[in-house]
Amino acid sequence: MLNYKPMAVMLVVMASLILVSCSDDDDSPENTPQGFNPAGMVLIHAGNQSFQMGSADGLADEQPIHTVQLSHDFWIDTVEVTQADYDSLMNRYYAGYDQPSWHEPYGVGTGYPAYSVYWGDAALYCNARSKRDGLDTVYTYTTID
C-alpha cells in the first residue's frame, strides 16, 4: 500500500475535484447522460457531500482537520488522474508542457496520482481530456507557462 503524506493526499483530492469537474454545464444528475463513461471513467455523484481534509500532525498549512462541504452539484471519477495519463495528454496537446515536480517521498511512476499541479495546468488538462473524448473545451488561455 502506498503511504502518502497528508499534503500529497489533499493535493490529489483537490486536483481530482478540479480535473474531473471540467465543465461549466449543468452537471446535475438528470443532465448527466446515462452511460457517459469517457476513457473508462467511473463517475459518482459528488454534489452536496462533505469530507474531512487536513492533518493533526502535518505541516502548518495542513492543520487542523476540518470538514469541507461541496456546495455545487457535479460528477467525479472514482480514481485519481495518474502521472502517466497526465503526462500523455499534456505532451500530446501542449508543446510547451513541463512535467510537474514529482519526486519522493510522494511517489513517482506511471500508476501514481498526479500531484503538485497548478490550477491553470489542471484547466489545460481538462481541455486536453475534453478534446481526447470529443467534447467541447471549457477553459480559454493564450499560452502555457
C-alpha positions as CSV (number, residue, x, y, z in Angstrom):
1,M,0.0,0.0,0.0
2,L,1.3,3.5,-0.8
3,N,1.9,5.8,2.1
4,Y,1.4,9.4,1.1
5,K,1.9,12.4,3.4
6,P,-1.3,14.3,4.2
7,M,-0.4,17.2,2.0
8,A,0.0,15.0,-1.0
9,V,-3.3,13.3,-0.4
10,M,-5.0,16.7,0.0
11,L,-3.5,17.9,-3.3
12,V,-4.6,14.7,-5.1
13,V,-8.1,15.1,-3.7
14,M,-8.3,18.8,-4.7
15,A,-6.8,18.1,-8.1
16,S,-9.3,15.3,-8.7
17,L,-12.1,17.6,-7.9
18,I,-10.8,20.3,-10.3
19,L,-9.8,17.9,-13.1
20,V,-13.0,15.9,-13.3
21,S,-15.4,18.7,-12.8
22,C,-14.2,20.2,-16.1
23,S,-17.4,21.7,-17.3
24,D,-19.4,24.9,-17.0
25,D,-22.6,23.0,-18.0
26,D,-25.3,22.0,-15.5
27,D,-23.9,18.7,-14.1
28,S,-26.9,17.7,-12.1
29,P,-27.8,14.0,-12.2
30,E,-30.7,14.5,-14.6
31,N,-28.3,16.3,-17.0
32,T,-25.6,13.7,-17.0
33,P,-26.1,11.2,-19.8
34,Q,-26.7,7.6,-18.7
35,G,-23.7,5.5,-19.7
36,F,-21.4,8.6,-20.2
37,N,-18.1,7.0,-19.4
38,P,-15.2,8.8,-21.2
39,A,-11.9,6.8,-21.3
40,G,-13.0,4.3,-18.7
41,M,-14.1,6.8,-16.0
42,V,-16.4,5.6,-13.3
43,L,-18.4,8.7,-12.3
44,I,-20.1,9.1,-9.0
45,H,-22.3,12.0,-7.9
46,A,-20.4,14.3,-5.6
47,G,-22.7,17.2,-5.1
48,N,-23.9,18.1,-1.6
49,Q,-21.3,15.9,0.0
50,S,-18.7,16.6,2.7
51,F,-15.3,15.1,3.6
52,Q,-12.5,15.6,6.2
53,M,-9.4,17.4,4.9
54,G,-6.2,18.3,6.7
55,S,-3.9,16.7,9.3
56,A,-3.5,16.8,13.0
57,D,0.3,16.3,12.8
58,G,1.1,17.7,9.3
59,L,2.6,21.0,8.1
60,A,1.1,24.2,9.4
61,D,-0.9,24.8,6.2
62,E,-2.4,21.3,6.6
63,Q,-3.8,21.9,10.1
64,P,-6.4,21.5,11.5
65,I,-8.5,18.6,10.2
66,H,-11.7,20.3,9.1
67,T,-14.9,19.5,7.2
68,V,-15.1,20.6,3.5
69,Q,-18.7,20.9,2.1
70,L,-19.1,20.5,-1.6
71,S,-21.7,23.1,-2.4
72,H,-22.1,22.5,-6.2
73,D,-23.7,19.5,-7.9
74,F,-21.2,17.7,-10.1
75,W,-19.8,14.3,-11.0
76,I,-16.3,13.0,-10.2
77,D,-14.2,10.0,-11.2
78,T,-13.6,7.3,-8.5
79,V,-9.8,7.3,-9.1
80,E,-7.1,10.0,-9.3
81,V,-5.5,11.0,-12.5
82,T,-2.3,9.1,-12.9
83,Q,1.0,10.7,-13.7
84,A,1.1,8.6,-16.9
85,D,-2.3,9.9,-18.1
86,Y,-1.5,13.5,-17.2
87,D,1.9,13.4,-18.9
88,S,0.5,11.7,-22.0
89,L,-2.3,14.2,-22.6
90,M,-0.3,17.2,-21.7
91,N,2.6,16.2,-24.0
92,R,0.1,15.4,-26.8
93,Y,-1.8,18.7,-26.7
94,Y,0.8,21.3,-25.4
95,A,4.2,21.6,-27.0
96,G,5.5,23.8,-24.1
97,Y,4.5,21.3,-21.4
98,D,6.9,20.8,-18.5
99,Q,6.3,17.9,-16.1
100,P,5.4,18.9,-12.5
101,S,7.9,18.3,-9.8
102,W,7.1,14.7,-9.0
103,H,9.5,13.2,-6.5
104,E,10.0,11.1,-3.5
105,P,8.6,10.8,-0.8
106,Y,5.2,11.3,-2.5
107,G,5.9,8.9,-5.3
108,V,7.0,8.8,-8.9
109,G,5.7,6.4,-11.5
110,T,3.0,5.7,-14.1
111,G,0.5,4.4,-11.6
112,Y,1.0,7.2,-9.0
113,P,-1.5,10.0,-8.8
114,A,-0.6,13.4,-10.4
115,Y,0.2,15.9,-7.7
116,S,1.7,19.4,-7.4
117,V,-0.4,20.5,-10.4
118,Y,-1.1,24.3,-10.6
119,W,-4.8,25.3,-11.1
120,G,-4.0,26.7,-14.6
121,D,-2.3,23.4,-15.6
122,A,-5.3,21.5,-14.3
123,A,-7.6,23.6,-16.5
124,L,-5.3,22.8,-19.5
125,Y,-5.5,19.1,-18.6
126,C,-9.3,19.4,-18.5
127,N,-9.3,20.9,-22.1
128,A,-7.0,18.1,-23.2
129,R,-9.3,15.4,-21.8
130,S,-12.3,17.1,-23.4
131,K,-10.5,17.1,-26.8
132,R,-9.5,13.5,-26.4
133,D,-13.1,12.5,-25.5
134,G,-14.7,14.5,-28.3
135,L,-16.2,17.1,-26.0
136,D,-16.2,20.9,-26.1
137,T,-13.4,22.6,-24.2
138,V,-14.4,25.0,-21.3
139,Y,-11.3,26.9,-20.5
140,T,-9.5,29.5,-22.6
141,Y,-5.9,30.6,-22.4
142,T,-3.2,32.2,-24.6
143,T,0.0,30.4,-23.5
144,I,1.2,27.5,-21.4
145,D,3.7,28.7,-18.8
